[in-house]
Amino acid sequence: MIRITTLIENTSGEHLGLKHEHGLSFCIEANGRKILFDAGQSGSFIENAAQLRIDLAELEFVVLSHGHYDHSGGLRALHAVGKHFELVVGKGFFNDKYAERNGGYEFLGNNFTQEYLKENKIRYGELATSVRELIPGVFVLGDFPRTNADETINPRFKLLTADGFVPDSFTDEIMLVVDTPKGLVALLGCSHPGMRNMLDAVRLRFKKPLYAVLGGTHLVEAVEDGMQASLDYLMDGSIQVIGVSHCTGQGAMTMLGNSAARYFHNRTGSALIID
């Protein structure tokens, strides 16, 4: 059995004992093995896991989709629970990330550094290839071709380098793909490189149908034409389960809810279970 549980997301679900926050975290359980994809912005996802009877001490891998606080902020708290996992990140994950607003800058990056990981003996590594199989049937993907010209990154996202601020192209963003008997399940963090770019890469590399797409699509900032193209992409009938939320934005989620019977609001406590 494969179970993918949303340990935390922006909104509460029917289980009112669970905490929610602006962030995202999934636990993937496949054939008795566990992987965490993203760690929210705090340790609240750990408390939620306990409420859901998910033992995070058994994690083998932690995959962080990109270096923004709402996806990596809970790693420090997780280290007190799980001691034996390997951390997997994309190239450039440790760069300092900011948002620029009218000449002012706000830090959006991680609350830990490589030095912290070394001091605490946390095994970690950057994704060195475009695809890596973590355990049988669960893959990390990175290095996404930018083939859809309308999927642009908001210029407010910046990296602070030795030469000053430069645009953040999110080369560090990675995703998970789970190969199931029903088809591929794609797990997205925020899709800064473009949701269609990322899902096109999945289809090209695996040559298998997509069964489900879960996670963040960053359609909250999509322009009108790009928004419609992305909604059409999700609703063309080839994807059986659409569970996007987080940075997808209320407008896009409302349109999906009105138009796609296969859509559900993937909120805190939701689970996709495949026998």
N, C-alpha and C positions, 0 to 999 in steps of 0.2 A: 504494500500500500504506500502511496505517496500522499503526504499531507503538507500543504503550504499554508501556514497560519500567519496572519497579519498581527504581530505583537503590539504594534502601535501605529497610529495614523492620526491625521488632523482631527478626526471626528470620532465621537463615541458610537458604540454599537448597542445591541440589545442588552449585553452584559454590562450593567451600569457600575459594577465593581471594578472595571478596568479603567485605567487612566488613559487620557489621550493628550496629544500635543502636536504642534507643527513639526512633523518628522515622519520617518518611515522605518519599519523594521519587519522583516519576514523571518520565520523559522521554517526551513525545509527539512522534512523528515522523509527519508527514502530508504526502505529496506533496513530499518533499525539504525540508521546513521543520521547525524544532524549537522546542518550547515546554517549559519546565520547570514542573512543578506541585509546589511545596513543596521545601524544601532541607534536610531532616533537621535534626539538632541540631549537626552538625559538618561538616567538609569531606570526610568519608569517602565520601559519595556521588560525589564527583568522582573519587576513586581507582577506585571501582567502575565508573564510566562508562568510564574508560580501559581497564579489564580487559574491558569489553563492547564495545569499539571504537565508543563513542559520543562524538563530538566536541562538547563543550559550548561550545567557542568559537563555534559556529555558532548559538547560541540567539538567537531573536528576542524572546521574551517570557519573563519569569519571573513566575509567579503564586503568591502565598503565601496559603494558605487562611485563616489567622488569625494573630494575634500571639502565639503560644506558641513557646517556644524549640525544641521538637522538630520544628517545621515551618519555622522561619525561621533557625535557628542557623547554617546553612551558607552564608548569603548573602555574608558577608565573604570566605570562602575562594573562593567562585565569582567574585568580582570580579577575582581574580588570573588567572582563566582566560578568562572571557567579558567583553568590553568594550563590546559594542554592543547589549545587550538592554535592553528597557523593563520595569521592574518594575510589576506591577499588584497592588494590595491593596484591601481593603474599607475602608469608612468606619469610623474608630475603631481601625484597625490599630496605631497608634502609642501608644495608651493603655497605661499601665503595668498589667500583669496579674499577679495574685497568687492564691495558694491560702491559705485560712485553715484552721488546724487548732487547735482549742481555745485560741483567743486569740493564737496565733502566726501569722505571715505568711511565706510563701515566694514569692520572685519567680519568675514563670514566663514573663516577657515576652521581647522581642527583645533581641539583643545589639548593636543598632545603632539610631540615631535618624534623624530627617529631616535633621539637621545632617550626619551621616555621609554620607548619600546625596548631599547637595549638595556637600560638600567633595570627594567622589570622583567627581563629575559623573555619577552614576547617574541616568538618567531614570526617573521614577516618577510614578504617579498613582493616586488612589483611584477605584474603580468608581463612576461617576456615574449609571448607569442600572441597571435590574434585569437587563439582558442586554446584553453587548457581544461582537461578533464580532471575534476577534483576527486570525485568518486564515480563509480560506474553510472553513467546516465546523467550526471550533473556537470555542467560546463560553465566556465567563465569566458566571456568574450570581450574584446576591446578592439581598438584601432578600426573605427567605423568609417568607411568611405563617405564623403559628404556629397552625395549624388543628387539630392533634392535641393535645388538652388533656393527655394523659398524657405527652407528650414534654417533660419539664421539665428545667431546668438545675440541676445540683447547686449549692446555695447557698454551697458553699465557694469557688467561683470569684468573685473580686472584682476591681474596678478601683480603683486609687488615684487620687482626684481632689483638687482643691483643697479640697474640703469633707470629705475623708476617704474611707474605703472604702465602695463601693456595689456591689450585685450586678452581675456581668458578664452581660449579656444576649446577648453575642456577635453584635452587629449587624455586626461586621467580617467575619464568616465568609462566604467565597465558595467557589465550586466551578467545575469545568470540565465542559463537555459536548462530546463529539465526535460529529458526525453522520456515520455510516458507512453503507455499503450494506446492512448487516445490521440497522441500527437505531441508536438513541442509546447512547453509552457515557457513563455518569456517573462522574466522579472526585470523591471526597469526601476532605476532609482529616480532620476529626474529627467532623463532624455535630453540633456543640454545639446548633444551633438545632432539632435533631431530624431523624433520617434520613428519616422519612416526610414530614415537612414539606418537606424539600429535594427529595425525589424527586417529590412531588406537584406542586411548583412546576415541575419539569422537564416533566412530562407536560402540565400546563396550558398552559405557554408555547410548547411545540413541537408539541403535538398529534401526536406520533409515538410509536411503541412504544419502550420501553427494551430494549435488547439486553443490556447488561452494566452492572454496578455494581462499582466497584473502590474500595478505600480504607478509611478509618476510619469507623465508625458509632457509636462511644462507647456501645455496648451493655454495656460493662464496668460501667457504673453504672446500668443500667436496672433498674427495679423489676420484679417478677414479671409483672404484667399487661402492662406496656409492653414487656418483653422478648418475650413470646409474640406480642403484636400485631406487633412488628417482624419477628420470624422468619416469621410467617404472611405478612406483606407481601412479604418476599423470596422465599418459597417458594410463592407462589400460582400459579406456572407461566407468568407473563407475562414474567419476566426469564430470559434464556437462560444467562447466565454471571454467577456471583456470586463475586467475588474480594475479599472484605472481610477485613480483618485489623487490625493496629496496635492501636487502642483498642477494637476490637470485643470483646475479652475471650475467654479460653479457653473459658468456658462456652458462649457463643453460637456460637463457631466449632466446638466439638465437636458441638453440636446440629445445626448446618447440615451438617457433614460426615456425620452419621448419617442425615440426612433428605433432603438435596437432592443429587441426582446432578450438578447443575449447579454445585456449589460447589467451589472450590479455594482453598487457603491461599495468598493472594497474598503471597509472601515475597520477600526480597532476591534479585534476579536473575530473577524471574518476568516474563513478557511476554505481552501479548495482541496477536496479529497478525491483521489483517483484510486480505485481498486486495482 
